[in-house]
Amino acid sequence: MMDCRADPRDRISALPDELLHVTLSFLDDARDITRTAVLSHRWRHVWVHAKNLNFCSLNLKNCKTPGGFPGFVDWVLAHRGKITMDSLVIWMTQKSRAASPEQINDWLRYAGRHVLKSLRVHKLVGGQTKDHKAAVVLLPTICRTSCILLSPSNNMNILQLPALATASYEALTELYLYSPSFSEEGPVLGDFVTSCCHSLRRLSISCPKALFQLVLRSEALQELEIYWAFDMRTLDVTAPNLRVVRLDLCFRHNPIQMVINDNKVARIVAPRLEVIRISYFRNVPRPEYDIHDLTSVRRLENIQLDMHGKYCHDTDQMLGLWFLAKCPGVQHDEVKLEHHWESDVPDKSDLVDLTKEGGNAAPFANVKSMFVTAICGFPAGHLVSRILTELKHFSPWFVQKASGAGSTLGDFVMFCCPRLLQLQIVGAKTKGILQLEFHTVALEELDMFFGDLQMLDVTAPKLRVIKLNMCPRMPILFGIKNAVQ
């Protein structure tokens, strides 16, 4: 074998350019990519063609570049020049040397012109400017990137949008903004999206500050997510292709009387809407929602129900039953069961029996799968005869066989979930004997996990698959009737 140490030739330089570029494609850390320059004469400048660059201050704690981590980013981008790349990630920690507002804005302008697929910038500026004002981050006027994620430093950066007359974001399809504090100068977010982002399909905003109003008119928008927008006063969306809406804990500081449009806080016109998730604060007046035509909705997430035995407390403060009534075509539910002690003996007119036939019964008539979670110290005696039953996936604590809890689990499934095909119960704490009868249900698959059950008695004419996971330390006696093998 030839001794490579004695060979003075530069073997790497003899490799074709295509192979060198393929080798670079396996790297994304900017530090490792730039280090390849010392491997051979050919590699001195090949690294500038890398398609993906990931700058992380944790990997550059002992950076020798003048200016520290921000200086290293400046140096790399300057050496790349006008060469385009697919993705750029800049991730700064609180302990890293803070970049100046001018550096941040230069990076964003560079990315807007040269990054084609994905731009992610985390922890933009670690503090305030010299005059103790929040640093202003300017979105570039021209952007060729298809996906942008900006995560400023805990609302310490003011995000200013470009002028609508000159801004060009035709390639942008996804925009994620985490903890942005919007500027009072320049255009508002709704006008920017409506006028400049004609291809935007997904908009996600988390923990915004000074986002008082969001008015969207978009043909392309398919997903809208807004989390913890406490300052928001009005949401007005018209999007014919919108399919997913998620609003979590918004409108906290918004009295109902302050909003327009017949006191409706949120107005959504989306004829193709399929998925809805809405949560709200219980200690403030509940926001009003004007959502047109919910018959197309197929999935409800985070539905909150105040349960008392087999009864659901139906009040203006709870949206759960309202959504179930307005969305008759729902097939998949994610339900959170609550039990508020102050309403243990509520007004009889506010009670809805979820196991009763007719009237308000069968709110889950078309449901095929459900994920149920019991929260806020849900009492064991109220876990049996209600909603914790009809689903494809079950969370811990389900089926507690308690006396005086109302109808049985089987009754609830028969009356409320006649089309249920698969039922999974996980982490149940039922002791003794559990009897399940599904005489009129199309149930075909039953998957259960019990740790302390002594006997299971199941009646299900159409049952074809049953999976039982029992604790090996407990004596188990099975009794299964009418199961089709």
C-alpha positions as CSV (number, residue, x, y, z in Angstrom):
1,M,0.0,0.0,0.0
2,M,1.3,3.4,-0.9
3,D,2.3,5.6,2.0
4,C,0.1,8.7,1.6
5,R,2.3,10.7,4.0
6,A,5.2,10.4,1.5
7,D,3.1,11.5,-1.5
8,P,3.6,15.2,-2.1
9,R,0.6,15.4,-4.5
10,D,-2.6,17.1,-3.5
11,R,-5.0,14.2,-4.1
12,I,-8.1,16.1,-3.1
13,S,-7.4,18.8,-5.7
14,A,-7.6,16.1,-8.4
15,L,-11.2,15.3,-7.5
16,P,-13.9,16.7,-9.8
17,D,-15.9,19.8,-8.7
18,E,-19.1,17.8,-8.6
19,L,-17.7,15.4,-5.9
20,L,-16.5,18.3,-3.8
21,H,-20.0,19.9,-3.9
22,V,-21.6,16.6,-3.0
23,T,-19.3,16.3,0.0
24,L,-20.2,19.8,1.1
25,S,-23.9,18.9,1.0
26,F,-23.4,16.6,4.0
27,L,-22.3,19.6,6.1
28,D,-24.4,22.5,7.3
29,D,-22.6,23.9,10.3
30,A,-20.9,27.0,9.0
31,R,-17.8,26.4,11.2
32,D,-17.2,23.0,9.7
33,I,-17.9,24.2,6.1
34,T,-15.3,27.0,6.3
35,R,-12.7,24.7,7.8
36,T,-12.7,22.7,4.6
37,A,-10.7,25.5,3.1
38,V,-7.5,24.1,4.7
39,L,-7.8,20.6,3.2
40,S,-6.4,21.4,-0.2
41,H,-5.7,24.2,-2.7
42,R,-8.9,23.4,-4.5
43,W,-11.0,23.6,-1.3
44,R,-9.9,27.1,-0.5
45,H,-12.9,28.6,-2.2
46,V,-15.2,25.7,-2.9
47,W,-16.9,26.1,0.5
48,V,-18.6,29.4,-0.6
49,H,-20.9,27.2,-2.8
50,A,-22.4,25.3,0.1
51,K,-26.2,25.3,-0.2
52,N,-27.0,25.3,3.6
53,L,-25.4,27.3,6.3
54,N,-26.1,27.0,10.0
55,F,-24.6,29.5,12.4
56,C,-25.0,28.6,16.1
57,S,-23.2,30.7,18.8
58,L,-22.9,27.6,21.0
59,N,-20.6,26.1,18.5
60,L,-18.4,29.2,18.4
61,K,-17.8,30.0,22.0
62,N,-14.1,30.6,21.4
63,C,-14.5,32.3,18.1
64,K,-11.3,34.2,17.1
65,T,-12.9,36.2,14.4
66,P,-12.9,40.0,15.2
67,G,-16.3,40.9,16.5
68,G,-17.0,37.4,17.9
69,F,-19.9,35.4,16.6
70,P,-21.6,38.3,14.7
71,G,-18.3,39.1,13.1
72,F,-17.9,35.5,11.9
73,V,-21.4,35.7,10.3
74,D,-20.4,38.9,8.6
75,W,-17.2,37.4,7.3
76,V,-18.8,34.3,5.9
77,L,-21.6,36.2,4.1
78,A,-19.1,38.7,2.7
79,H,-17.0,35.9,1.2
80,R,-20.0,34.3,-0.4
81,G,-20.9,37.4,-2.3
82,K,-23.9,37.0,-4.6
83,I,-23.9,33.1,-4.6
84,T,-27.4,31.8,-3.7
85,M,-28.1,29.2,-1.1
86,D,-31.1,27.1,-0.1
87,S,-31.2,27.7,3.7
88,L,-29.7,30.0,6.3
89,V,-30.0,29.6,10.0
90,I,-28.6,32.1,12.5
91,W,-29.1,31.1,16.2
92,M,-27.8,33.3,19.0
93,T,-28.0,32.5,22.7
94,Q,-28.5,35.0,25.5
95,K,-24.8,34.6,26.5
96,S,-23.4,35.2,23.0
97,R,-22.1,38.5,21.9
98,A,-25.1,40.6,20.8
99,A,-25.3,41.6,17.2
100,S,-26.0,45.3,16.5
101,P,-29.2,46.3,14.8
102,E,-27.2,47.3,11.7
103,Q,-25.7,43.8,11.5
104,I,-29.1,42.1,11.9
105,N,-30.7,44.2,9.2
106,D,-27.7,43.6,6.8
107,W,-28.1,39.8,7.4
108,L,-31.9,40.0,6.6
109,R,-31.2,42.1,3.4
110,Y,-28.6,39.6,2.3
111,A,-30.9,36.6,3.0
112,G,-33.8,38.3,1.1
113,R,-31.7,38.4,-2.1
114,H,-29.7,35.2,-1.8
115,V,-31.6,32.6,0.3
116,L,-34.1,30.7,-1.8
117,K,-35.8,28.2,0.5
118,S,-35.6,28.7,4.3
119,L,-34.4,31.6,6.5
120,R,-34.4,31.1,10.3
121,V,-33.1,33.7,12.7
122,H,-33.4,33.2,16.5
123,K,-32.6,35.7,19.3
124,L,-32.0,38.7,17.1
125,V,-30.7,41.3,19.5
126,G,-29.7,40.6,23.1
127,G,-30.6,44.1,24.4
128,Q,-31.4,47.7,23.7
129,T,-29.6,50.3,21.6
130,K,-27.2,52.8,23.1
131,D,-30.0,55.3,23.7
132,H,-32.0,52.6,25.6
133,K,-34.6,52.2,22.9
134,A,-35.7,48.8,21.5
135,A,-33.7,47.9,18.4
136,V,-35.7,48.1,15.2
137,V,-35.5,45.0,12.9
138,L,-36.4,45.9,9.3
139,L,-37.8,43.2,7.0
140,P,-36.0,43.5,3.6
141,T,-37.8,45.2,0.7
142,I,-37.0,42.3,-1.7
143,C,-37.3,38.7,-0.6
144,R,-36.8,35.6,-2.7
145,T,-37.1,33.2,0.3
146,S,-40.1,30.8,0.4
147,C,-40.0,30.2,4.2
148,I,-39.1,32.7,6.9
149,L,-38.9,32.2,10.7
150,L,-38.0,35.1,12.9
151,S,-37.7,34.8,16.7
152,P,-36.7,38.1,18.3
153,S,-35.4,38.3,21.9
154,N,-38.6,38.3,24.1
155,N,-40.3,41.3,22.5
156,M,-37.0,43.3,22.8
157,N,-36.9,44.0,19.1
158,I,-39.4,46.2,17.2
159,L,-40.3,44.5,13.9
160,Q,-40.9,47.0,11.1
161,L,-42.4,45.9,7.8
162,P,-41.3,47.3,4.4
163,A,-43.2,49.8,2.5
164,L,-46.1,48.2,0.6
165,A,-45.4,50.1,-2.7
166,T,-41.9,48.6,-3.1
167,A,-42.0,45.3,-1.1
168,S,-41.8,42.1,-3.1
169,Y,-42.5,38.7,-1.4
170,E,-44.0,36.7,-4.2
171,A,-42.0,33.6,-3.3
172,L,-43.0,33.5,0.3
173,T,-45.2,30.6,1.2
174,E,-44.6,30.3,5.0
175,L,-44.1,33.0,7.6
176,Y,-43.4,32.2,11.3
177,L,-43.1,35.1,13.8
178,Y,-42.2,34.3,17.4
179,S,-42.4,37.1,20.1
180,P,-42.5,40.0,17.6
181,S,-43.2,43.5,18.8
182,F,-44.8,45.3,15.9
183,S,-43.8,48.9,15.1
184,E,-46.3,51.7,15.1
185,E,-44.6,53.1,12.0
186,G,-45.0,51.6,8.6
187,P,-47.7,49.2,7.3
188,V,-49.5,46.8,9.6
189,L,-49.1,43.0,9.3
190,G,-52.5,42.5,7.7
191,D,-51.9,45.0,4.9
192,F,-48.4,43.5,4.3
193,V,-49.7,40.0,3.9
194,T,-52.7,41.0,1.8
195,S,-50.7,43.3,-0.5
196,C,-47.3,41.7,-0.8
197,C,-47.5,38.0,0.1
198,H,-49.8,36.6,-2.6
199,S,-48.4,33.1,-2.3
200,L,-48.4,32.8,1.5
201,R,-50.1,29.6,2.5
202,R,-49.2,29.4,6.2
203,L,-49.0,32.3,8.8
204,S,-48.0,31.5,12.4
205,I,-47.7,34.1,15.1
206,S,-46.7,33.5,18.7
207,C,-46.6,35.9,21.6
208,P,-46.9,39.1,19.6
209,K,-46.9,42.5,21.2
210,A,-48.9,45.5,19.9
211,L,-50.8,43.4,17.4
212,F,-54.1,45.1,18.1
213,Q,-55.8,44.2,14.8
214,L,-55.3,41.7,12.1
215,V,-57.3,42.0,8.9
216,L,-56.4,39.4,6.2
217,R,-57.7,39.1,2.6
218,S,-55.9,36.2,0.9
219,E,-56.7,33.7,-1.8
220,A,-53.7,31.5,-1.1
221,L,-53.7,31.3,2.7
222,Q,-54.4,27.8,4.0
223,E,-53.3,27.8,7.6
224,L,-53.6,30.5,10.2
225,E,-52.1,30.1,13.7
226,I,-52.1,32.8,16.4
227,Y,-50.9,32.0,19.9
228,W,-51.1,34.2,23.0
229,A,-52.0,37.4,21.2
230,F,-53.1,39.2,24.4
231,D,-53.2,42.6,22.8
232,M,-55.4,41.6,19.9
233,R,-58.7,43.4,19.6
234,T,-60.0,42.4,16.2
235,L,-59.4,39.5,13.9
236,D,-61.1,39.7,10.5
237,V,-60.2,37.0,7.9
238,T,-61.6,36.3,4.5
239,A,-59.7,33.5,2.8
240,P,-61.6,31.1,0.4
241,N,-58.9,28.4,0.6
242,L,-58.2,28.6,4.4
243,R,-58.4,25.1,5.9
244,V,-56.8,25.4,9.4
245,V,-57.4,28.0,12.1
246,R,-55.8,27.8,15.5
247,L,-56.3,30.6,18.0
248,D,-54.9,30.1,21.5
249,L,-55.4,32.5,24.4
250,C,-56.0,35.6,22.4
251,F,-58.0,38.8,23.2
252,R,-57.1,38.8,26.9
253,H,-57.2,42.6,27.3
254,N,-60.1,43.1,24.9
255,P,-63.5,44.0,26.4
256,I,-66.3,42.9,24.2
257,Q,-67.7,46.5,23.9
258,M,-64.5,47.7,22.3
259,V,-64.8,45.8,19.1
260,I,-66.7,46.5,15.9
261,N,-68.8,44.4,13.6
262,D,-71.7,43.6,16.0
263,N,-69.4,43.0,18.9
264,K,-67.7,40.1,17.2
265,V,-64.1,39.8,18.1
266,A,-63.2,37.3,15.5
267,R,-64.8,37.2,12.0
268,I,-63.7,34.4,9.7
269,V,-65.1,33.7,6.3
270,A,-63.5,30.4,5.0
271,P,-65.9,28.1,3.2
272,R,-63.3,25.3,3.0
273,L,-62.4,25.3,6.7
274,E,-61.5,21.8,8.0
275,V,-59.7,22.2,11.3
276,I,-60.4,24.5,14.2
277,R,-58.6,25.0,17.5
278,I,-59.7,27.8,19.8
279,S,-58.9,28.3,23.5
280,Y,-59.6,31.4,25.6
281,F,-59.2,32.8,29.1
282,R,-62.0,31.8,31.6
283,N,-61.4,34.7,34.0
284,V,-62.4,37.4,31.4
285,P,-65.5,37.8,29.2
286,R,-65.5,35.1,26.5
287,P,-64.8,36.5,23.0
288,E,-67.5,36.2,20.4
289,Y,-66.8,34.4,17.2
290,D,-68.5,35.0,13.9
291,I,-67.3,32.0,11.7
292,H,-69.3,31.5,8.6
293,D,-70.6,28.1,7.6
294,L,-68.9,25.4,9.7
295,T,-70.4,22.5,7.9
296,S,-67.0,21.8,6.2
297,V,-65.1,21.3,9.4
298,R,-63.9,17.8,10.0
299,R,-61.6,18.2,13.0
300,L,-62.0,20.0,16.3
301,E,-59.0,20.5,18.5
302,N,-58.9,21.6,22.2
303,I,-62.7,21.4,22.7
304,Q,-63.3,22.2,26.4
305,L,-66.3,20.6,28.2
306,D,-67.3,21.2,31.9
307,M,-68.5,17.7,32.8
308,H,-70.6,16.6,35.9
309,G,-71.3,12.9,35.6
310,K,-73.0,12.4,32.3
311,Y,-74.0,16.0,32.1
312,C,-72.2,18.9,30.3
313,H,-72.6,22.3,31.8
314,D,-73.6,24.5,28.8
315,T,-73.0,28.2,29.5
316,D,-72.0,31.2,27.5
317,Q,-68.5,30.9,28.9
318,M,-68.0,27.4,27.3
319,L,-67.6,27.0,23.6
320,G,-67.4,23.2,23.4
321,L,-71.0,22.4,22.8
322,W,-71.4,25.4,20.6
323,F,-68.7,24.1,18.2
324,L,-70.1,20.6,18.3
325,A,-73.5,21.9,17.4
326,K,-72.2,24.1,14.6
327,C,-69.9,21.5,13.1
328,P,-72.1,18.4,12.3
329,G,-69.6,16.9,10.0
330,V,-66.8,16.6,12.5
331,Q,-65.0,13.2,12.4
332,H,-62.0,13.8,14.7
333,D,-62.2,15.4,18.1
334,E,-59.6,16.5,20.7
335,V,-61.5,17.0,23.9
336,K,-60.4,18.4,27.3
337,L,-62.6,17.5,30.2
338,E,-62.9,20.0,33.0
339,H,-64.8,20.0,36.2
340,H,-65.4,23.3,37.9
341,W,-66.3,22.8,41.5
342,E,-68.2,26.1,41.8
343,S,-70.8,24.7,39.4
344,D,-71.2,21.3,40.9
345,V,-75.0,22.1,41.3
346,P,-75.6,24.4,38.4
347,D,-78.9,25.6,37.1
348,K,-80.8,22.7,35.7
349,S,-81.4,24.6,32.4
350,D,-77.7,24.6,31.8
351,L,-77.3,20.9,31.9
352,V,-77.0,18.7,28.8
353,D,-77.2,14.9,29.0
354,L,-74.7,13.7,26.4
355,T,-76.1,10.1,26.6
356,K,-79.7,11.1,25.9
357,E,-81.3,10.3,22.6
358,G,-82.9,13.2,20.7
359,G,-82.7,16.9,21.4
360,N,-79.1,17.8,22.1
361,A,-78.0,14.2,22.0
362,A,-75.4,12.6,19.9
363,P,-73.0,15.6,19.5
364,F,-70.4,13.1,18.3
365,A,-72.7,11.2,15.9
366,N,-70.1,11.2,13.0
367,V,-67.0,11.1,15.1
368,K,-64.5,8.3,14.0
369,S,-61.6,9.2,16.4
370,M,-61.1,11.2,19.5
371,F,-58.3,12.1,21.9
372,V,-59.5,13.0,25.4
373,T,-57.6,14.6,28.2
374,A,-58.9,15.1,31.7
375,I,-57.5,18.4,33.2
376,C,-57.7,20.6,36.3
377,G,-57.9,17.7,38.8
378,F,-60.8,16.0,37.1
379,P,-62.6,13.9,39.9
380,A,-62.6,10.1,39.4
381,G,-66.3,9.9,40.1
382,H,-67.1,11.9,37.0
383,L,-65.0,10.0,34.5
384,V,-67.2,7.2,33.3
385,S,-70.3,8.0,31.5
386,R,-69.4,10.8,29.3
387,I,-67.1,11.9,26.7
388,L,-64.0,10.0,27.8
389,T,-65.2,7.1,25.7
390,E,-65.7,7.4,22.1
391,L,-62.4,7.6,20.6
392,K,-59.5,6.2,18.8
393,H,-56.9,7.4,21.4
394,F,-57.3,7.8,25.1
395,S,-55.2,9.7,27.6
396,P,-54.5,8.5,31.2
397,W,-57.2,8.2,33.9
398,F,-60.0,7.2,31.6
399,V,-62.7,4.7,32.6
400,Q,-63.2,4.9,36.3
401,K,-66.1,2.5,37.2
402,A,-67.7,4.6,39.9
403,S,-71.2,4.1,41.4
404,G,-73.8,6.8,40.8
405,A,-71.9,8.2,37.8
406,G,-74.7,7.9,35.4
407,S,-74.9,5.8,32.3
408,T,-72.3,3.2,31.4
409,L,-69.4,3.6,29.0
410,G,-71.2,1.4,26.5
411,D,-74.4,3.5,26.7
412,F,-72.5,6.6,26.0
413,V,-70.7,5.2,22.9
414,M,-74.0,3.8,21.5
415,F,-75.9,7.0,21.8
416,C,-73.2,9.5,21.0
417,C,-70.8,7.7,18.7
418,P,-72.7,5.2,16.6
419,R,-70.0,5.2,13.8
420,L,-67.0,4.6,16.0
421,L,-64.7,2.0,14.5
422,Q,-61.8,2.0,16.9
423,L,-61.6,2.5,20.6
424,Q,-58.3,2.8,22.6
425,I,-58.2,3.2,26.4
426,V,-54.8,3.8,28.0
427,G,-53.8,4.1,31.6
428,A,-57.2,3.4,33.1
429,K,-57.4,3.0,36.9
430,T,-60.5,0.9,37.0
431,K,-60.5,-1.7,39.7
432,G,-62.5,-4.9,39.9
433,I,-64.8,-5.8,37.0
434,L,-65.3,-3.6,33.9
435,Q,-68.3,-4.4,31.7
436,L,-68.6,-2.9,28.2
437,E,-71.6,-3.4,26.0
438,F,-71.6,-2.1,22.4
439,H,-74.8,-3.7,21.0
440,T,-75.5,-1.1,18.3
441,V,-72.1,0.3,17.6
442,A,-69.9,-0.5,14.6
443,L,-66.9,-1.0,16.8
444,E,-64.4,-3.2,15.1
445,E,-61.2,-2.7,17.1
446,L,-60.6,-2.4,20.9
447,D,-57.2,-1.6,22.3
448,M,-56.9,-1.2,26.1
449,F,-54.2,-1.0,28.7
450,F,-55.1,-1.7,32.4
451,G,-52.9,-2.1,35.4
452,D,-55.3,-3.2,38.1
453,L,-58.3,-4.8,36.3
454,Q,-59.6,-8.2,37.6
455,M,-62.2,-9.0,35.0
456,L,-63.2,-7.5,31.6
457,D,-66.6,-8.3,30.1
458,V,-67.1,-7.1,26.5
459,T,-70.1,-7.4,24.3
460,A,-69.5,-6.2,20.7
461,P,-71.1,-8.1,17.8
462,K,-68.8,-6.6,15.1
463,L,-65.6,-6.6,17.1
464,R,-62.8,-8.2,15.0
465,V,-59.6,-7.1,16.8
466,I,-59.0,-6.8,20.5
467,K,-55.6,-5.9,22.1
468,L,-55.2,-6.2,25.9
469,N,-52.1,-5.1,27.7
470,M,-52.4,-6.0,31.4
471,C,-50.0,-5.6,34.3
472,P,-48.3,-9.1,34.8
473,R,-48.4,-8.8,38.6
474,M,-52.2,-8.7,38.7
475,P,-54.5,-11.7,38.4
476,I,-56.7,-11.3,35.3
477,L,-59.9,-13.1,34.3
478,F,-61.2,-12.3,30.9
479,G,-64.8,-12.6,29.7
480,I,-65.4,-11.6,26.1
481,K,-68.8,-12.2,24.5
482,N,-70.0,-12.1,20.9
483,A,-66.6,-11.1,19.5
484,V,-66.1,-12.0,15.8
485,Q,-62.7,-13.7,15.4
